[in-house]
Amino acid sequence: MNATAKERLKKQLKPKRKQFGDKLPLRFQKIIKAWKSWEQAENSVEELELLHRMVHSVAGSAGTFGYFKLGEKAREIEIVLK
């Protein structure tokens, strides 16, 4: 990919990055709620799978939008949840 294409891609991702960042607090709240549901459900497999999917989603998308540390930490949590 040449420099012009990289700049064009970076420009296209900028609003998506902001949108991703704006939604993070809500995503974190949902993850915390899922964690609590898992604990209250006496560690049910279904609740664990939901929690895993939510963390996996953050782990997979964070780096794409420039949140590299968040992606790394989410991946670490995901590994523990597997």
C-alpha positions in Angstrom: 0.0 0.0 0.0 1.5 3.3 -1.0 1.6 6.5 1.1 -1.4 8.0 -0.6 -3.6 5.0 0.0 -2.5 4.8 3.6 -3.4 8.4 4.2 -6.8 7.9 2.5 -7.5 4.9 4.7 -6.4 6.8 7.8 -8.7 9.6 6.9 -11.6 7.2 6.3 -11.0 5.5 9.6 -10.8 8.7 11.7 -14.6 9.1 12.2 -14.9 5.3 12.8 -12.2 5.6 15.5 -14.1 8.4 17.2 -17.3 6.4 17.0 -15.6 3.3 18.5 -14.1 5.4 21.3 -17.4 7.1 22.1 -19.1 3.7 22.5 -16.4 2.3 24.8 -18.0 3.4 28.1 -21.2 1.6 27.2 -19.4 -1.5 26.1 -17.4 -1.6 29.3 -20.7 -1.2 31.3 -22.1 -4.2 29.3 -19.0 -6.3 30.0 -19.2 -5.5 33.7 -22.9 -6.4 33.7 -22.1 -9.7 31.9 -19.3 -10.5 34.4 -21.7 -9.9 37.3 -24.4 -12.1 35.6 -21.9 -14.8 35.1 -20.9 -14.7 38.8 -24.5 -14.6 39.9 -25.4 -17.5 37.6 -22.9 -19.6 39.5 -20.4 -19.5 36.6 -22.9 -20.7 33.9 -21.4 -21.7 30.6 -23.9 -19.6 28.7 -23.0 -16.5 30.7 -19.3 -17.2 30.3 -19.7 -17.5 26.5 -21.5 -14.2 26.3 -18.8 -12.5 28.4 -16.1 -14.1 26.2 -17.8 -12.9 23.0 -18.1 -9.3 24.3 -14.4 -9.2 25.3 -13.4 -10.9 22.1 -15.2 -8.2 20.1 -13.3 -5.5 21.9 -10.0 -7.4 21.5 -10.5 -7.8 17.8 -11.6 -4.3 17.0 -9.6 -2.1 19.4 -6.3 -2.3 17.4 -8.1 -1.5 14.1 -9.1 1.8 15.6 -5.8 2.6 17.2 -6.5 1.5 20.7 -3.6 -0.9 20.8 -3.2 -1.2 24.6 -6.9 -1.8 25.1 -6.7 -4.6 22.4 -3.8 -6.2 24.2 -5.5 -6.1 27.6 -8.8 -7.4 26.2 -6.9 -10.2 24.5 -5.3 -11.2 27.8 -8.7 -11.3 29.5 -10.1 -13.3 26.5 -7.4 -15.9 27.0 -8.3 -16.2 30.7 -12.0 -16.6 29.8 -11.4 -19.4 27.3 
